[in-house]
């Protein structure tokens, strides 16, 4: 799929998921919705962040497709098997355009996906903070903190933060 079309589909789907919050703003369904929205947002904002930042920095992309996560290489064996089964959206860069930009620009493009994912979980937790009872907001903050911890542990060893660090060293 063309990258711009894939990004547009992701952003539209994310907007639809987030708009459900206007209808589910009270009760236990809201707590479940917030966790669902955080998980969906962290997944769906990732590639658009790479695409938007990369395009702004002069990096071109070839296609968006389904692939497998690189995190399976560094996850505990019990989790790696499950991770290999889950498809992830991948965005392929044009190697020539990536080679033409500075190391810092390449690193910024790589880091943007992880940063946007973490920020989306935090933004949804912030939006849920006024919820009653407060346990709903607490649940959202637990999910945001867990996602941040997961990325802090695994992304520098196998994901986008590893690629950003490698780009800076090249």
Secondary structure, DSSP 8 states (H G I E B T S, - for coil): --HHHHHHHHHHHHHHHHHGGGT--SSHHHHHHHHHHHHHHHHHHHHHHHHHHHHHTT--EEEEEEEE-GGGGTS-HHHHHHHHHSEEEEEEE-HHHHHHS-HHHHHHHHHHHHHHHHHHHHHHHHHHTT-SSHHHHHHHHHHHHHHHHHHHHHHHHHSHHHHHHHHHH-
